[in-house]
Amino acid sequence: MGVQILSGEPALAHIGSEAFVALWKSLHARCPWATGCQHPDFVLPWYAIYRERHAPLVLVDAAADGTLRGLFTLAWSADGRRLTGAGAGQAEYQGWIAGAAHADRFAHEAFACLRAALPQARTSLKYLPPGIPLGFLQAGAGERKYCVLHAHARPVLRIDPAAMETLRRKKTHRQNANRLSRLGPLAFERVTGAAQFGRLFDDICLQYDFRQAALHRQTPFLSDPLKKRFYLELQRRGMLHTTVLTVGAALAAAHIGLLSKERTVHLGISAHAPALAAHSPGQLLLVLLGSQLAADRIGLLDLTPGGDPYKEHFASDHDEVFELTMAASLAQRVQARAAAGARRTGKALLHMSGRRKADVVAVLERLRVLARRVAPGHPRQAARTGRAFWRLAPGVPCAPDPGASTSTSTLAVSRNSLEDVFKYDDAAAPVTRGMFIGMAMRRLEQRCDLFCYAPCDKLVLHCWAHARRAEGACPPPAQRVEPGATVLFDLQAHGAEASDDLVQRFVERILATLDRTSADAAVYYSGRLSAACRQGMRRCGFVDATPPGSLQ
C-alpha cells in the first residue's frame, strides 16, 4: 500500500480507533527501539489535550493484509512551519517505529512523502530513540542533502541488584537518611494508584517549578496548565513510574519518570523540598529508586542527555543518541548547522569557565534591573533606610497577649511556603521575580526560614529568620551574636497596604512561631528597613543594639 500521510481530525479518528490501536501496540512491542514516547497511551492523550496548540500529522505504512509495518506520529507547530515528534517538549524521544525488516525503507519513504507533501516544512526530532536505525541517511541522496545530525552522550544507570544495594549502603547516603529520620518518620514508596498520585501531584509540581524558576527562570507546570492534565492521564494509563520520599507527612523528594516496555525508566520530573537540601533528599531518592527498579525487575534508568553533574555521578555507563533536523532547503540546512554549532560552542565555553546557563541568565536579569531603574516613570518600592542592628528588648514577650487583640493571632502568616514565593510581584521591586525566587531557594537551602503574608494572591510582607546555631550561617548579621540567638533579616513590605500597624502584627506572628532554643534566647534584626517597617519593629519592642562606636 505504501506510506500514507494523514492530518488533523481525520488522522486522530483513524489512529484512535480500537482496531488501529491494537495494531499500533503490536508494532510497538515488535519495534526494538520504541520507547514510551511512541506508545499510543502517550501519543493519543497528548494529541487530545494539546489539540489547540499542535495539529497532528501521521505517516502510516500498512501491508496488504492490514499489518502495520511503520508509524511516524508528528505535530505541526503553531506557526505551521515546523514539525516535531508527537509530544513535542513533553517527549524526551521522538521518532518513528517500524518492524526491524522495514526500518530503513519506511524511514526513507516517510521523509520522501513529507518533502513531497510539505516542501517548506522543517522536521526537528530531539532526541531520536536510542538504537534507531539510521542507514536510510546513507542510502538516500535526498536525506543526506537536507539532514543535520548531531550526537549526544546519554548517561545511563544499569540496574544490578547487588550494585544498587552497595550504593544504598554508602556512608553518605546512610548519613543523609539518618539526618532526615531525626526530623520525622522517613518513608520511600512507589506510587501506583491514580488517587494517591493526584493527592501528591500538586506538591511535586510546586517543588519542581520552584527549582526550575530559581535556576532557569522557567515554570513548566505553572506556565502550562495542560501539562498537569497530561501527566494525570499518563499515570491513569500506567505509563509513569512514580516514587516519593516523605518525612512525616511532608514531601521531601519525588521522581516521575516515563516507563518504556517495563524495561526502562526515563529520568523525568525530579523534585525536592529546598528546606531539606542540606540532607540531599533528591540524591537519596535516586539511590532508593535504583533499589526499587531492581525489585521491579527494570533493567535500566535512563539519566537522559544534558551533561548535568548529578547525572554523571550516578551513571554506570554511556551510549549515544542523536538529534535530527531534516531541513526543507539547503539554506535552511546551513542555518540549522550554524545554530547547532553556536549552541555547542556556547556550552563548551560555559563548561571551560566553570559557569552554568543559570549564571548567564542571572547576569542578564541584573542588566534588566539596572535598565528598569533608570527608565522614566518606573514605579518605585518604598525606600529602605540605613542598616539597623536591633534586639528585642529583654522582658518583651514573643507571643502576643491573647487578651489584648485577636487581630495578630488571626493574621495568616506562612512559613517556608513555596506557593507564597510565587506571589511576589516585581513591578516596583528592586529585583525581578526570578531573582527573588533564586535568592529564596539559596536561603532555604541554607536553613533560613521565610515568613510571608500574602492575602489575595499577592505577597504583601516577607521576612527571613535564622537560628544562629552554627558559624557560617546565611547571611552574617551586622554584629556578632551569641549562640542560640535568632536573627531576623530582609523584612520587606510590598505595596501601599503594608502599614506600620500591619508590620507590627506580622512581626508579632513571626516572634510567636520562632523555634527558639529557650524562652529567654535573644532575637535580633539585622538589615535595612523602610519607614513603615522601622516603625512597626519599634512597636514590637525592638531597640538599637549597635555597640558604641560601630559603623552602620
Helices and strands as residue ranges (DSSP letters): E 3-7, H 8-15, H 18-30, G 36-38, H 40-49, E 55-62, E 68-76, E 82-85, G 88-90, E 96-98, G 100-102, H 103-117, E 122-126, H 136-139, H 141-146, E 147-158, H 161-168, H 171-183, E 186-191, H 194-216, H 220-223, H 225-236, E 240-247, E 250-260, E 264-272, G 274-279, H 281-295, E 300-302, H 309-314, E 317-326, H 330-353, H 357-373, E 384-392, E 413-415, H 418-421, H 433-445, E 449-453, G 455-457, E 461-467, E 486-493, H 500-513, E 523-530, H 531-540, E 542-544
